[in-house]
Amino acid sequence: MKVHCSVLAEEALHAAIQDYRERLAKGEKPRTEEDDEDIKYV
């Protein structure tokens, strides 16, 4: 089954928001740009 990329993007955004809310409910602090300084991009 083919799914339009905009539908996939919408689903990914909804999943990310849900994950963010669940993490906040558990008491996890949101990541910041400073937290990402240790990530190595290639």
Number of C-alpha atoms within 10 A of each C-alpha: 2 4 7 7 9 9 10 11 11 11 12 12 12 12 12 12 12 12 12 15 14 12 13 12 10 8 9 11 10 10 9 8 7 7 9 9 9 8 7 6 5 3
